[in-house]
Amino acid sequence: MASMARNTKYEHFQGALIEARQKNNLTQQEVASRIGKPQSYVSKYESGERRLDVVEFLDVCKALGVKPISILKRLDTDDQEEIYP
């Protein structure tokens, strides 16, 4: 499989998830155990090798002990139109 194209917003998303994990003093293994996945699952979404769908994202946030909106607020949305004015 070809590597995913770099996407700055997704990189910010990854960084926010990594930062949340580190601020909560959690290892990748601890997060993985909380969501019932192998440690490599966490490593892959943190490195950008795989992407999270919305349901997976919610599970990860719960495991990290953070509200999903706190992660989403970290993303830069300046160059997108508002969906709801």
N, CA, C and O atoms as a GROMACS GRO file, in nm:
protein
  340
    1MET      N    1   0.084  -0.118   0.000
    1MET     CA    2   0.000   0.000   0.000
    1MET      C    3   0.089   0.124   0.000
    1MET      O    4   0.187   0.130   0.074
    2ALA      N    5   0.055   0.221  -0.080
    2ALA     CA    6   0.132   0.345  -0.085
    2ALA      C    7   0.112   0.423   0.043
    2ALA      O    8   0.006   0.414   0.107
    3SER      N    9   0.212   0.501   0.081
    3SER     CA   10   0.199   0.579   0.203
    3SER      C   11   0.097   0.691   0.182
    3SER      O   12   0.076   0.738   0.070
    4MET      N   13   0.035   0.731   0.292
    4MET     CA   14  -0.066   0.836   0.284
    4MET      C   15   0.000   0.970   0.255
    4MET      O   16   0.109   0.999   0.304
    5ALA      N   17  -0.067   1.050   0.175
    5ALA     CA   18  -0.018   1.184   0.147
    5ALA      C   19  -0.017   1.265   0.277
    5ALA      O   20  -0.103   1.247   0.363
    6ARG      N   21   0.080   1.352   0.289
    6ARG     CA   22   0.089   1.435   0.409
    6ARG      C   23  -0.027   1.534   0.411
    6ARG      O   24  -0.060   1.596   0.310
    7ASN      N   25  -0.086   1.547   0.526
    7ASN     CA   26  -0.197   1.638   0.543
    7ASN      C   27  -0.174   1.712   0.675
    7ASN      O   28  -0.177   1.651   0.782
    8THR      N   29  -0.150   1.841   0.666
    8THR     CA   30  -0.115   1.919   0.783
    8THR      C   31  -0.221   1.910   0.891
    8THR      O   32  -0.188   1.897   1.009
    9LYS      N   33  -0.347   1.916   0.854
    9LYS     CA   34  -0.453   1.908   0.954
    9LYS      C   35  -0.452   1.773   1.024
    9LYS      O   36  -0.472   1.765   1.145
   10TYR      N   37  -0.428   1.668   0.948
   10TYR     CA   38  -0.424   1.536   1.011
   10TYR      C   39  -0.302   1.526   1.101
   10TYR      O   40  -0.307   1.460   1.205
   11GLU      N   41  -0.193   1.588   1.062
   11GLU     CA   42  -0.073   1.589   1.148
   11GLU      C   43  -0.102   1.662   1.279
   11GLU      O   44  -0.054   1.620   1.385
   12HIS      N   45  -0.179   1.771   1.274
   12HIS     CA   46  -0.219   1.841   1.396
   12HIS      C   47  -0.308   1.751   1.482
   12HIS      O   48  -0.295   1.749   1.605
   13PHE      N   49  -0.396   1.677   1.418
   13PHE     CA   50  -0.484   1.583   1.487
   13PHE      C   51  -0.400   1.476   1.558
   13PHE      O   52  -0.422   1.447   1.676
   14GLN      N   53  -0.304   1.418   1.485
   14GLN     CA   54  -0.215   1.318   1.545
   14GLN      C   55  -0.141   1.378   1.664
   14GLN      O   56  -0.132   1.316   1.770
   15GLY      N   57  -0.088   1.497   1.645
   15GLY     CA   58  -0.013   1.562   1.753
   15GLY      C   59  -0.098   1.587   1.876
   15GLY      O   60  -0.050   1.572   1.989
   16ALA      N   61  -0.224   1.624   1.856
   16ALA     CA   62  -0.314   1.648   1.969
   16ALA      C   63  -0.341   1.518   2.044
   16ALA      O   64  -0.348   1.518   2.167
   17LEU      N   65  -0.355   1.407   1.972
   17LEU     CA   66  -0.377   1.278   2.038
   17LEU      C   67  -0.252   1.235   2.116
   17LEU      O   68  -0.263   1.184   2.228
   18ILE      N   69  -0.136   1.254   2.056
   18ILE     CA   70  -0.011   1.219   2.124
   18ILE      C   71   0.006   1.304   2.249
   18ILE      O   72   0.040   1.253   2.356
   19GLU      N   73  -0.018   1.433   2.235
   19GLU     CA   74  -0.004   1.523   2.350
   19GLU      C   75  -0.099   1.485   2.463
   19GLU      O   76  -0.061   1.487   2.580
   20ALA      N   77  -0.224   1.452   2.428
   20ALA     CA   78  -0.321   1.412   2.530
   20ALA      C   79  -0.275   1.285   2.602
   20ALA      O   80  -0.289   1.273   2.723
   21ARG      N   81  -0.221   1.191   2.526
   21ARG     CA   82  -0.171   1.067   2.588
   21ARG      C   83  -0.057   1.098   2.682
   21ARG      O   84  -0.054   1.049   2.795
   22GLN      N   85   0.036   1.177   2.637
   22GLN     CA   86   0.153   1.209   2.719
   22GLN      C   87   0.116   1.292   2.842
   22GLN      O   88   0.170   1.268   2.950
   23LYS      N   89   0.025   1.388   2.827
   23LYS     CA   90  -0.018   1.470   2.941
   23LYS      C   91  -0.086   1.385   3.048
   23LYS      O   92  -0.081   1.418   3.166
   24ASN      N   93  -0.149   1.276   3.006
   24ASN     CA   94  -0.215   1.187   3.101
   24ASN      C   95  -0.123   1.074   3.146
   24ASN      O   96  -0.168   0.977   3.208
   25ASN      N   97   0.006   1.088   3.113
   25ASN     CA   98   0.107   0.989   3.154
   25ASN      C   99   0.068   0.846   3.117
   25ASN      O  100   0.083   0.754   3.197
   26LEU      N  101   0.019   0.831   2.995
   26LEU     CA  102  -0.019   0.699   2.945
   26LEU      C  103   0.080   0.653   2.839
   26LEU      O  104   0.127   0.732   2.758
   27THR      N  105   0.110   0.525   2.841
   27THR     CA  106   0.192   0.468   2.735
   27THR      C  107   0.099   0.424   2.622
   27THR      O  108  -0.023   0.414   2.639
   28GLN      N  109   0.158   0.398   2.506
   28GLN     CA  110   0.079   0.344   2.396
   28GLN      C  111   0.014   0.212   2.438
   28GLN      O  112  -0.100   0.185   2.402
   29GLN      N  113   0.086   0.131   2.513
   29GLN     CA  114   0.034   0.002   2.558
   29GLN      C  115  -0.088   0.020   2.649
   29GLN      O  116  -0.185  -0.055   2.638
   30GLU      N  117  -0.083   0.119   2.738
   30GLU     CA  118  -0.197   0.142   2.827
   30GLU      C  119  -0.321   0.186   2.749
   30GLU      O  120  -0.431   0.140   2.777
   31VAL      N  121  -0.302   0.274   2.653
   31VAL     CA  122  -0.415   0.318   2.570
   31VAL      C  123  -0.470   0.199   2.492
   31VAL      O  124  -0.591   0.178   2.487
   32ALA      N  125  -0.381   0.122   2.432
   32ALA     CA  126  -0.423   0.005   2.354
   32ALA      C  127  -0.503  -0.093   2.439
   32ALA      O  128  -0.605  -0.145   2.395
   33SER      N  129  -0.457  -0.118   2.560
   33SER     CA  130  -0.528  -0.210   2.650
   33SER      C  131  -0.667  -0.159   2.682
   33SER      O  132  -0.762  -0.237   2.690
   34ARG      N  133  -0.681  -0.028   2.700
   34ARG     CA  134  -0.811   0.031   2.732
   34ARG      C  135  -0.911   0.017   2.619
   34ARG      O  136  -1.032   0.013   2.642
   35ILE      N  137  -0.861   0.011   2.496
   35ILE     CA  138  -0.952  -0.001   2.381
   35ILE      C  139  -0.953  -0.142   2.321
   35ILE      O  140  -1.018  -0.167   2.220
   36GLY      N  141  -0.881  -0.231   2.385
   36GLY     CA  142  -0.882  -0.370   2.340
   36GLY      C  143  -0.811  -0.394   2.208
   36GLY      O  144  -0.850  -0.480   2.129
   37LYS      N  145  -0.705  -0.318   2.186
   37LYS     CA  146  -0.627  -0.330   2.062
   37LYS      C  147  -0.482  -0.355   2.097
   37LYS      O  148  -0.441  -0.332   2.211
   38PRO      N  149  -0.402  -0.400   2.001
   38PRO     CA  150  -0.258  -0.415   2.026
   38PRO      C  151  -0.189  -0.278   2.029
   38PRO      O  152  -0.242  -0.180   1.975
   39GLN      N  153  -0.074  -0.272   2.091
   39GLN     CA  154   0.003  -0.148   2.099
   39GLN      C  155   0.032  -0.092   1.961
   39GLN      O  156   0.038   0.029   1.942
   40SER      N  157   0.051  -0.180   1.863
   40SER     CA  158   0.082  -0.135   1.727
   40SER      C  159  -0.030  -0.050   1.667
   40SER      O  160  -0.004   0.036   1.582
   41TYR      N  161  -0.153  -0.073   1.710
   41TYR     CA  162  -0.268   0.007   1.664
   41TYR      C  163  -0.246   0.154   1.700
   41TYR      O  164  -0.264   0.243   1.617
   42VAL      N  165  -0.207   0.177   1.826
   42VAL     CA  166  -0.184   0.314   1.872
   42VAL      C  167  -0.063   0.373   1.799
   42VAL      O  168  -0.067   0.488   1.755
   43SER      N  169   0.042   0.295   1.787
   43SER     CA  170   0.161   0.341   1.717
   43SER      C  171   0.128   0.382   1.574
   43SER      O  172   0.177   0.484   1.525
   44LYS      N  173   0.045   0.304   1.508
   44LYS     CA  174   0.013   0.332   1.367
   44LYS      C  175  -0.071   0.458   1.350
   44LYS      O  176  -0.048   0.534   1.256
   45TYR      N  177  -0.169   0.483   1.440
   45TYR     CA  178  -0.244   0.607   1.420
   45TYR      C  179  -0.163   0.728   1.466
   45TYR      O  180  -0.182   0.838   1.413
   46GLU      N  181  -0.074   0.709   1.563
   46GLU     CA  182   0.010   0.822   1.604
   46GLU      C  183   0.115   0.857   1.498
   46GLU      O  184   0.153   0.974   1.486
   47SER      N  185   0.160   0.759   1.425
   47SER     CA  186   0.263   0.785   1.323
   47SER      C  187   0.203   0.822   1.188
   47SER      O  188   0.275   0.866   1.098
   48GLY      N  189   0.072   0.806   1.172
   48GLY     CA  190   0.007   0.837   1.046
   48GLY      C  191   0.000   0.720   0.950
   48GLY      O  192  -0.043   0.736   0.836
   49GLU      N  193   0.043   0.603   0.995
   49GLU     CA  194   0.037   0.485   0.910
   49GLU      C  195  -0.107   0.440   0.888
   49GLU      O  196  -0.139   0.378   0.786
   50ARG      N  197  -0.194   0.470   0.984
   50ARG     CA  198  -0.337   0.443   0.968
   50ARG      C  199  -0.413   0.562   1.021
   50ARG      O  200  -0.362   0.640   1.102
   51ARG      N  201  -0.536   0.576   0.975
   51ARG     CA  202  -0.622   0.684   1.021
   51ARG      C  203  -0.734   0.627   1.106
   51ARG      O  204  -0.771   0.510   1.094
   52LEU      N  205  -0.786   0.712   1.193
   52LEU     CA  206  -0.898   0.673   1.278
   52LEU      C  207  -1.029   0.717   1.214
   52LEU      O  208  -1.039   0.827   1.159
   53ASP      N  209  -1.128   0.630   1.220
   53ASP     CA  210  -1.262   0.676   1.181
   53ASP      C  211  -1.325   0.740   1.305
   53ASP      O  212  -1.265   0.738   1.413
   54VAL      N  213  -1.442   0.797   1.291
   54VAL     CA  214  -1.502   0.874   1.400
   54VAL      C  215  -1.532   0.786   1.522
   54VAL      O  216  -1.514   0.832   1.635
   55VAL      N  217  -1.575   0.664   1.502
   55VAL     CA  218  -1.605   0.575   1.614
   55VAL      C  219  -1.476   0.538   1.688
   55VAL      O  220  -1.473   0.536   1.810
   56GLU      N  221  -1.372   0.509   1.612
   56GLU     CA  222  -1.242   0.479   1.673
   56GLU      C  223  -1.190   0.601   1.750
   56GLU      O  224  -1.138   0.587   1.860
   57PHE      N  225  -1.206   0.719   1.692
   57PHE     CA  226  -1.164   0.842   1.757
   57PHE      C  227  -1.232   0.858   1.892
   57PHE      O  228  -1.167   0.893   1.991
   58LEU      N  229  -1.362   0.833   1.897
   58LEU     CA  230  -1.436   0.844   2.023
   58LEU      C  231  -1.384   0.744   2.126
   58LEU      O  232  -1.371   0.777   2.244
   59ASP      N  233  -1.355   0.623   2.082
   59ASP     CA  234  -1.299   0.521   2.173
   59ASP      C  235  -1.163   0.564   2.226
   59ASP      O  236  -1.133   0.547   2.344
   60VAL      N  237  -1.080   0.619   2.138
   60VAL     CA  238  -0.947   0.664   2.180
   60VAL      C  239  -0.960   0.778   2.280
   60VAL      O  240  -0.889   0.780   2.381
   61CYS      N  241  -1.048   0.872   2.255
   61CYS     CA  242  -1.066   0.984   2.348
   61CYS      C  243  -1.109   0.934   2.486
   61CYS      O  244  -1.060   0.981   2.588
   62LYS      N  245  -1.199   0.840   2.488
   62LYS     CA  246  -1.243   0.782   2.616
   62LYS      C  247  -1.125   0.718   2.688
   62LYS      O  248  -1.109   0.735   2.808
   63ALA      N  249  -1.043   0.644   2.614
   63ALA     CA  250  -0.926   0.578   2.673
   63ALA      C  251  -0.825   0.681   2.724
   63ALA      O  252  -0.758   0.658   2.825
   64LEU      N  253  -0.815   0.794   2.654
   64LEU     CA  254  -0.722   0.900   2.694
   64LEU      C  255  -0.777   0.984   2.810
   64LEU      O  256  -0.702   1.055   2.876
   65GLY      N  257  -0.907   0.975   2.833
   65GLY     CA  258  -0.970   1.055   2.937
   65GLY      C  259  -0.987   1.201   2.896
   65GLY      O  260  -0.980   1.291   2.980
   66VAL      N  261  -1.010   1.223   2.766
   66VAL     CA  262  -1.031   1.359   2.716
   66VAL      C  263  -1.163   1.366   2.639
   66VAL      O  264  -1.213   1.265   2.588
   67LYS      N  265  -1.219   1.485   2.634
   67LYS     CA  266  -1.340   1.506   2.555
   67LYS      C  267  -1.301   1.522   2.409
   67LYS      O  268  -1.206   1.593   2.378
   68PRO      N  269  -1.372   1.456   2.319
   68PRO     CA  270  -1.340   1.467   2.177
   68PRO      C  271  -1.333   1.612   2.128
   68PRO      O  272  -1.248   1.645   2.045
   69ILE      N  273  -1.420   1.697   2.179
   69ILE     CA  274  -1.420   1.836   2.133
   69ILE      C  275  -1.290   1.906   2.168
   69ILE      O  276  -1.248   1.997   2.096
   70SER      N  277  -1.225   1.866   2.276
   70SER     CA  278  -1.098   1.930   2.312
   70SER      C  279  -0.990   1.900   2.210
   70SER      O  280  -0.902   1.982   2.186
   71ILE      N  281  -0.996   1.782   2.149
   71ILE     CA  282  -0.901   1.746   2.043
   71ILE      C  283  -0.938   1.821   1.915
   71ILE      O  284  -0.851   1.878   1.849
   72LEU      N  285  -1.065   1.822   1.881
   72LEU     CA  286  -1.110   1.885   1.757
   72LEU      C  287  -1.085   2.036   1.757
   72LEU      O  288  -1.057   2.094   1.652
   73LYS      N  289  -1.095   2.099   1.873
   73LYS     CA  290  -1.071   2.243   1.881
   73LYS      C  291  -0.927   2.279   1.848
   73LYS      O  292  -0.898   2.393   1.813
   74ARG      N  293  -0.838   2.183   1.860
   74ARG     CA  294  -0.697   2.208   1.832
   74ARG      C  295  -0.668   2.218   1.682
   74ARG      O  296  -0.562   2.268   1.642
   75LEU      N  297  -0.759   2.171   1.601
   75LEU     CA  298  -0.736   2.172   1.456
   75LEU      C  299  -0.762   2.310   1.399
   75LEU      O  300  -0.854   2.380   1.441
   76ASP      N  301  -0.682   2.348   1.304
   76ASP     CA  302  -0.696   2.477   1.240
   76ASP      C  303  -0.807   2.469   1.136
   76ASP      O  304  -0.800   2.390   1.043
   77THR      N  305  -0.909   2.550   1.153
   77THR     CA  306  -1.022   2.548   1.060
   77THR      C  307  -1.038   2.681   0.987
   77THR      O  308  -1.142   2.706   0.926
   78ASP      N  309  -0.936   2.765   0.994
   78ASP     CA  310  -0.946   2.898   0.935
   78ASP      C  311  -0.974   2.898   0.784
   78ASP      O  312  -1.040   2.988   0.733
   79ASP      N  313  -0.924   2.797   0.714
   79ASP     CA  314  -0.939   2.801   0.569
   79ASP      C  315  -1.061   2.724   0.518
   79ASP      O  316  -1.073   2.699   0.398
   80GLN      N  317  -1.150   2.686   0.608
   80GLN     CA  318  -1.271   2.617   0.567
   80GLN      C  319  -1.392   2.706   0.593
   80GLN      O  320  -1.395   2.783   0.689
   81GLU      N  321  -1.491   2.692   0.508
   81GLU     CA  322  -1.614   2.767   0.530
   81GLU      C  323  -1.686   2.709   0.652
   81GLU      O  324  -1.675   2.590   0.681
   82GLU      N  325  -1.759   2.794   0.721
   82GLU     CA  326  -1.842   2.744   0.830
   82GLU      C  327  -1.956   2.663   0.772
   82GLU      O  328  -2.017   2.701   0.672
   83ILE      N  329  -1.984   2.553   0.836
   83ILE     CA  330  -2.097   2.471   0.791
   83ILE      C  331  -2.226   2.535   0.838
   83ILE      O  332  -2.324   2.543   0.763
   84TYR      N  333  -2.225   2.581   0.963
   84TYR     CA  334  -2.342   2.647   1.021
   84TYR      C  335  -2.304   2.787   1.062
   84TYR      O  336  -2.224   2.806   1.153
   85PRO      N  337  -2.360   2.886   0.994
   85PRO     CA  338  -2.324   3.026   1.027
   85PRO      C  339  -2.366   3.066   1.167
   85PRO      O  340  -2.342   3.180   1.208
   0.00000   0.00000   0.00000
